[in-house]
Every structure is written in structure tokens, then in C-alpha cells.
Amino acid sequence: MSDPSRPNGPKIIAVANQKGGVGKTTTSINLAAAIAEAGMRVLLVDLDPQGNASTGLGVELEDRDYTTYELLLEDLDLNDVIQPTGVEGLSIVPATVDLSSADIELMATEKRSFLLHDALRQVQMDEFAFDYILIDCPPSLNLLTVNAMIAAHSILVPLQSEFFALEGLSQLMMTIREVRQTGNKDLRIEGVVLTMYDRRNNLSQQVESDARSNLGELVFKTVIPRNVRVSEAPSFAMPVLSYDSLSKGAVAYRALADELMKNNQVQG
């Protein structure tokens, strides 16, 4: 049962970029873990059929009986779909490849673009007392991503420090404008975060310069460096903050979480 009028629910942020390989899932996992480490209660919704966020937080396939697929399409008790993770304060709604067929099934549903919006605003959600909900979107601008944008208060965009990075943003911005007109007039851009950044690389510096001159204050001051520990952590099914707490990647994601919480005036 949805109650869209609830005023004091958690801050909902969709992590989105239709381009794959930009650090979207890595950012979702590690930002969620860093916000939780700061003392917040966080839910990560895995909306990517690849289920990489679920795997990266140690949720085995056999433990994904109820997933975002059921959250969207079935009226389930939230206790069945929300699972704890190995990170204190961080819970997850996992995903499996079943979600890839949800797009087709959503088309037959009258409120197809609002299913995630309503699911995350159930009265039962109050029992969990989440401060933040992060949504890891699929790497495409499909109906699942539109659901995330209509459900969210804001969009966080990971941007890889590579050639043509900014050109890929135009389609995403157009989709955000369309969603504002059709389903979520208050949707805003939380910010753009530069990922896989190498200070020794002239290209990284050029992308940063272009991004800051074009997007100004929308670009987070924090940049996420290219860091081997960040790359290794998912194979150990944990965020980099747990895998190597003192690594440059872990330090950067803590700084990003701090910047984001300050922007939202929520402090741990």
C-alpha cells in the first residue's frame, strides 16, 4: 500500500548513466557503504539485471529469492525483499537476470512508470527508518531507469574520465527533462562525479576541466581515482571501505559521501 504524501521519507538518489563501464555500480556500492559508515541507515536498490551490486555486497544467487523484480511487480512484505549486508547500517534489495524481462511486463501495467516510486513509499518502509535510498540503475535509458528517475528525488551521474565522456551526458539530460515534464517535476541532478581519475593523465585533467567549465557547481569537488583496490574489492564481495579501509579509493568515497550529505544538510 503506497502513501505518496509521506513527507519525511528517506532521501532517494538514482545513480544513473546509460553508458556502461563508468563506475556506476562501483559508486553505488561504495557510496552507500560510506554513507552507512557515517552512521546513516541506507538501502541500496539493485535495479540492474546483471545484479553486480548484489554480488559486490556478498548476496549469493541462491539467497535472492525475492528481488527488485518482485518489489516492482508483486505486493510483497518488504521484510521479504530487503536484506541486510555485511556492512552495518546498509541493506539491499538484490537483483537477478529475471529483471531483464520486467521491461516487457511493465508495459502491460497501467502505472508502469510509477511502480518503484510507490514501492519505496509504502507505509511499511517507515519501520526500516532509512535515511538514504540509492538506486543502481541499468546501463540504458529503459523503463527501469525511468522508474528510478520517477522514484528519486535526485540523480547522481558517474562520469568516467575519458574522451567523449561529456557527449554521452546529453541523452541522459534529455531523459531527465522528459521525466520532469511527465512524472517527477521536482527531479534534480544531485551532481556529476568524475570516476577512474588519473592525475598523471592529461586526458583526465582535460575531462575534469571541460566538465567543470560546462557543468559548474554540478560537478562534485571529490573525484574518484583509478585505484586497484577499488577494482579488486568486488571479487571479495565487499565495498572497498571494508576491503582496504585506508586505500585512496576508500578515502575518496568517504569524501564523496561527506560532500553529498553536507549538500543535503544531513550529517552523520
Protein Blocks (a to p, Z undefined) as FASTA:
>chain_A
ZZfklmkbccddddddfbghiopmmmmmmmmmmmmmnopacddddfbfnlmmmmmnopaf
klmmbcfklmmmpccdfklmmccdfbehiacddddfklmmmmmmmmmpmklmmmmmmmmm
gfklmmnopabdcddddfbdbfklmmmmmmpmbdcddddddehklmmmmmmmmmmmmmmm
mmommbccfbacdehiafkbmklmmmmmmmmmmnmmmpcfbdcdddfklmmmmmnopafk
lmmmmbmklmmmmmmmmmmmmmnopaZZ
